[in-house]
Amino acid sequence: MSVLAELTSVTDATFANEVLGSAKPVLVEYWATWCGPCRMLAPVLAEIAGEQSERLRVVKMDTDANPTTARDQQVMGVPTMILYQGGKAVASLVGARTKNGVLAAFERYL
């Protein structure tokens, strides 16, 4: 049985504190409301957030509403997932993936 978690939204104003200042690794999904693959990825990330909550925090950022952080993090397309650890980006993945695909891409950092 899968455990789903509601993803917290971060903004340009809260990014530094919520993501870079986190003691736990944070996976940020950069997305947009008009993005079809982002909608496909949403339940996958909700499942990962619910199942991996002990070792990983998963949040989302709307790139249209928060262009500064997206630009500063060099997000060129959506969906883009970037894993932050100790205030630094350590890995990224572009495009919708399966749960196993997402976990495999970031497993070595968790």
C-alpha positions as CSV (number, residue, x, y, z in Angstrom):
1,M,0.0,0.0,0.0
2,S,1.4,3.4,-0.9
3,V,1.5,6.3,1.4
4,L,0.8,9.7,-0.2
5,A,1.9,13.0,1.2
6,E,0.8,16.5,0.3
7,L,3.8,18.3,-1.1
8,T,4.6,21.7,0.4
9,S,5.0,24.6,-2.1
10,V,8.1,26.7,-1.7
11,T,8.5,30.2,-3.2
12,D,11.3,32.6,-4.1
13,A,10.8,34.0,-0.6
14,T,11.0,30.7,1.3
15,F,13.4,28.7,-0.8
16,A,16.6,29.6,1.1
17,N,15.1,28.7,4.5
18,E,13.0,25.7,3.5
19,V,15.4,24.1,1.0
20,L,19.0,25.3,1.4
21,G,18.6,25.6,5.2
22,S,17.2,22.1,5.7
23,A,19.0,19.5,7.8
24,K,17.4,16.8,5.7
25,P,18.0,16.3,1.9
26,V,15.3,18.2,-0.1
27,L,14.0,17.1,-3.5
28,V,12.5,20.1,-5.3
29,E,10.2,19.6,-8.3
30,Y,10.2,22.7,-10.5
31,W,6.8,22.6,-12.3
32,A,4.2,24.7,-14.0
33,T,0.4,24.5,-14.1
34,W,0.3,24.1,-17.9
35,C,2.8,21.2,-17.9
36,G,1.3,17.8,-18.7
37,P,4.3,15.8,-17.6
38,C,4.3,17.7,-14.3
39,R,0.8,16.5,-13.7
40,M,1.9,12.9,-14.4
41,L,4.8,13.3,-12.0
42,A,2.8,14.8,-9.1
43,P,1.4,11.5,-7.7
44,V,4.8,9.8,-8.1
45,L,6.4,12.5,-5.9
46,A,3.5,12.4,-3.4
47,E,4.1,8.7,-3.0
48,I,7.9,9.2,-2.6
49,A,7.3,12.0,-0.1
50,G,5.0,9.7,2.0
51,E,7.3,6.7,1.9
52,Q,10.7,8.4,2.3
53,S,9.7,11.1,4.8
54,E,12.3,9.8,7.3
55,R,15.2,10.6,5.0
56,L,13.9,13.0,2.4
57,R,11.7,16.0,2.1
58,V,9.9,16.6,-1.2
59,V,8.6,20.0,-2.1
60,K,7.4,21.8,-5.3
61,M,8.0,25.2,-6.8
62,D,5.8,26.8,-9.5
63,T,8.4,28.3,-11.9
64,D,5.9,30.7,-13.4
65,A,5.1,32.2,-10.0
66,N,8.7,32.0,-8.8
67,P,11.0,32.8,-11.7
68,T,13.9,34.1,-9.7
69,T,14.8,30.8,-8.0
70,A,14.2,28.9,-11.2
71,R,16.6,31.2,-13.0
72,D,19.2,31.1,-10.2
73,Q,19.0,27.3,-10.1
74,Q,19.4,27.2,-13.9
75,V,16.1,25.3,-14.5
76,M,15.6,25.3,-18.3
77,G,12.5,23.1,-18.5
78,V,9.8,21.5,-16.5
79,P,9.5,19.2,-14.8
80,T,13.0,19.4,-13.3
81,M,13.8,17.7,-10.0
82,I,16.9,18.9,-8.1
83,L,18.1,17.2,-4.9
84,Y,19.7,19.6,-2.4
85,Q,21.8,18.4,0.4
86,G,23.6,20.7,2.9
87,G,22.5,23.8,1.0
88,K,23.9,22.6,-2.3
89,A,22.4,21.0,-5.4
90,V,23.9,17.5,-5.7
91,A,21.8,15.9,-8.4
92,S,19.1,16.7,-11.0
93,L,16.7,14.9,-13.3
94,V,14.6,16.4,-16.1
95,G,11.3,15.0,-17.3
96,A,8.6,12.7,-15.8
97,R,9.8,9.4,-14.5
98,T,8.4,6.4,-12.7
99,K,8.8,6.1,-8.9
100,N,11.6,3.6,-9.3
101,G,13.3,5.9,-11.9
102,V,13.2,8.9,-9.6
103,L,14.5,6.9,-6.6
104,A,17.2,5.3,-8.6
105,A,18.5,8.7,-9.8
106,F,18.8,10.1,-6.3
107,E,19.4,6.9,-4.2
108,R,23.1,7.4,-3.7
109,Y,22.6,10.7,-2.1
110,L,20.1,9.6,0.5
